[in-house]
Each structure stands twice: as structure tokens, then as C-alpha cells.
Amino acid sequence: MTTTGDPTPPVGDSSPARWQPDTYLRFAGERARPFADLLARVGAESPARVVDLGCGEGALTASLARRWPAARVTGVDSSPEMLAAAAARALPGRVDFALGDVRDWAPAGPVDVVVSNAVLHWVDGHPGLMARWAGQLAPGGWLAVQVPGNFRAPTHALLAELCRSPEWAGRLAEVAPRADTVLDPAGYAEVLGTAGLSADVWETTYLHALSGSDPVLTWVRSTVLRPVLARLDDDAAGRFTDAYAAALRAAYPPRPDGTTLLPFRRVFAVGSRPA
């Protein structure tokens, strides 16, 4: 899910910019593909305990239960709105969901697979959190993490520039996206290796063809724009959004067929503990 480190809220924060499942799921297919690519490199065969940290509305969590039918799968998220949507996917004894902040999560015992998809970019100091999760894996356990790696892309750079402009800096400078929010692949390989895991780390840039009016703005509304708009009243939010939308249209112009291309880089880190 979602796109800058602290002081912006972690995934699922119930601040004025609450998560809206319907808005987030408008691009469900595009957001699901990195999850599938991440899990394709997890070699667990028959895990008993699987946890999805930052599970959102639960669709991808449910796919973990289909992959590992004998596993007990738990999704954790701090958004009541997302968990309300996830409740329909719960299966007694197999799939359950819990309200909680990923920064505070601690299992009752060792876990076989820990997944965190598009979550940790919300958490300041998340490499330390990954090291802690690695220590909670059972022998032969797996840790799989994916984070957006596009913090230097126009979506984020233009937003940061606007937040720090004279008109908005007083209210928004501290929530402007930071270019150093996530590590590069080598950095995550070091985190996993230092934690005693065998590391498999890579990056991919997806090229999404979006449609509709201001589709890039629609994409970021449910992610990086949320904590920014949470600082503004309705009038100010409207003026800010109009300025940001104009900048995005210039950076991501529509093609003759009406679609708009959005390159989106993501970084993947999978680690396994020796059995």
C-alpha cells in the first residue's frame, strides 16, 4: 500500500485522510502484480503460520491461503476501513484479520512466512524493523518485502516541490515526500544478510497504461497524496490539488489513444533463514 516515511501516517492510519478501499482498488490489477512477483520468489513449501503485515482489504492475503491451504494466515492492518472490507474474506481457522500497527507487531511464536507488500515506505527506520522480523522467523522461514522505489519520479518530486514552495511550506514541508525514503536493492540485501538471511533482492519498473481523466492524480490520491491533503481544509486542498494535477498532466501527458503511461519502479527483497 501507500508512500513516504514518518512523519506521515503509517499504512491504515485513521487520520482525516482515511484509507478508502474503493479508491485504492481502482487499480487493483496493477497493485496486485508486484505482490504476485514477490511471492513467486518465496520458496516455502508447507508453512504452518503465514502473516501479511499491512494487508489492506485482504484480497492478496486470501491468495496466500490458496497457495498454502494448510497454513493459518493472518492479515494485520491499522485501518478499520480496510479491515471492514477484509472481513468478508476471513475463513474460520484458516484466514483471520487483526487490527494493529506493523511497527508494534510481535508474534506469539516463530512464523514461517512474513509478507509486507507496499507498506514499509510509510515507516521511518524500517530496515531495523525488517531485521526484527527476520529474528522472528522459524528455521527455514521466509521474509518477503516490496516497497515502491519511485520517490525520485515526477509523481513524488513534483509533490515535494509543491509542498516546499513558499505558499505551502509552512503547512506541508514536513510531509513532503523524501527521495531517501527507501533503500536501493543493495541496501536491502545488506539488511537481510546482516540479519542472517539468504537474500534475493531485485527491482522492476512496471509501465502502467492508465485511462480516465487525470489518471496519475487518481493513482496517487490513494497513496502519497493522502497525508498531504490531511493537513489542509477543503478549500486549501482543492487549490493544492489543482496545482499538483496541472504539474502531473505536463509530466505525464496522455497518448493519442487516450491512455497515460505511468512508469512505476518497485524494489523487492526476499530473505530465507537456513533450516
Secondary structure by P-SEA (a helix, b strand, c coil): cccccccccccccccccccccccccccccccaaaaaaaacccccccccbbbbccccccaaaaaaaaaccccbbbbbbccaaaaaaaccccccccbbbbbcccccccccccccbbbbcccccccccaaaaaaaaaaaccccbbbbbbbbccccccccaaaaaaaaccccccccccccccccccccaaaaaaaaaaaccccccbbbbbbbbccccaaaaaaacccccccccccccaaaaaaaaaaaaaaaaaacccccccbbbbbbbbbbbbbbccc
